[in-house]
Amino acid sequence: MAQNLRWLYLGRALRSFVTSFLTVIFPLYLAQSGYGAPRIGLALALSGVMTLALVAAVGPIGDRLGRRRVIIALSALAVAGGAAMATSTAFAVVVLASGLGGVGRGGGAGSGGSWGPVFPAEQPLMAAAVRPEERTAAFGLLSFIGVIAGAVGSLVAAVPAILVAGGMGWLAAYRVLFWAGAALAVAMLAVALPLREERTPAERETDQTPPTLSFRQLLGRLALTNGLNGLGFGFLGPMLTYWFYRRYGVGPAEIGVLYTVINLASAMPYLGSSRLTAYLGSAVRTVTLTRAAGLLAMVTMVFMPSFWWAGAAYTVRMMLNSLGMPARQSYVMGVAAERYRSRIAAYSSLPSQAGAIVSPAVGGALMDSVIDIPIFGAVFFMSLNVVAYYLAFRNVHPEGEAGQTPGA
């Protein structure tokens, strides 16, 4: 199924490109439509809950009915979501469009599109399209493409301002981009059609190849480690912009430039993940070392004298995170039995997302007393994640990896 690669790469590029500009304009469009901050926050919260439910549903559906069908269905929902946002600002429509259609929901700077309900269907198809020894390199290229496409797509968010300068109203200008998003979702659907799955869902269920860990063992270990990581990300992700503002007095212009730099700087390390894993002889070593080094870079942020020095430290952290991410994604697919890879990808991400919902409230409550609590809280829980991840998986090797010594 090597021919699937080109379509999966193209699909990731389209998805990252579209969501990068829709994520920026979505809350601004709601504000121009007369929504206040409480209603915008409620819409985002409800759409987030719907997205979590959709991710959970994609796992078993993808494993049983086929991952290609799931991607086609999600692309169709994205078409409907973009069209709905372009034609109505009713609250129910906004929530349905953003939740089911993925309108305006991105994965953060440098994420490479590794998020959302398509992810659990995409990952097993990627793993099946290459040989085990090529898997990490393929995942690295997939994320690299996603980051570059996202960086380019973020520039499209400036289009409404250009249209307004030419005489168009703000609402009409935003709707142009929602229609563009719907059209590009049609393209996503088109590139999903040529995807192929060699085995039927019935054959997948009767696959008796013994996995390294049972479904429950693997899911339990991933749930623990991802939950800890989610608690850490919850301190950092939503609060980081506010921390930069409070700590250094910077505004959206400076932070926007920093995030653009992060996106571009995070791209190249994705391509080096397979080489580092080959040198270290283990994906678990790669993930552990890159995450630990990234946490050291993050700690230095609280000692930096200026915004740009702190931003440079955070950029280094994100580059190290990018270096380990393909190894982690490849590893999960490698140790999971093929017949339940979509469920593993979906269910193992839920604790992370749930943790990220809880910790921002704690961080916000403590920040007036300890201004650096977003950094300290993130480092604390992510350090627990590094230790737990290493202990849980250090002796578990996927197909194509024998746990060689570094440099062997």
Buried (B, 14 or more C-beta within 10 A) or exposed (E): BEEBBEBBBBBBBBBBBBBBBBBBBBBBBBBBBEBEEEBBEBBBEBBBEBBBBBBBBBBBBBBBBBBBBBBBBBBBBBBBBBBBBBBBBEBEBBBBBBBBBBBBBBBBBBBBBBBBBBBBBBBBBBBBBBEBEBBBBBBBBBBBBBBBBBBBBBEBBEBBEEBBEEEBEBEEBBBBBBBBBBEBBBBBBBBBEEBEBEBEBEEBEEEEEEBBBEBEBBBBBBBBBBBBBBBBBBBBBBBBBBBBBBBBEBEEEBBBEBBBBBBBBBBBBBBBBBBBBBEBBBBBBBBBBBBBBBBEBBBBBBEBEEBBBBBBBBBBBBBBBBBBBBBBBBBBBBBBBBBBBBBBBBBBBBBBBBBBBBBBEBBBEBBEEEEBBBBBBBBBBBBBBBEBBBEBBEEBBBBEBEBBEEEE
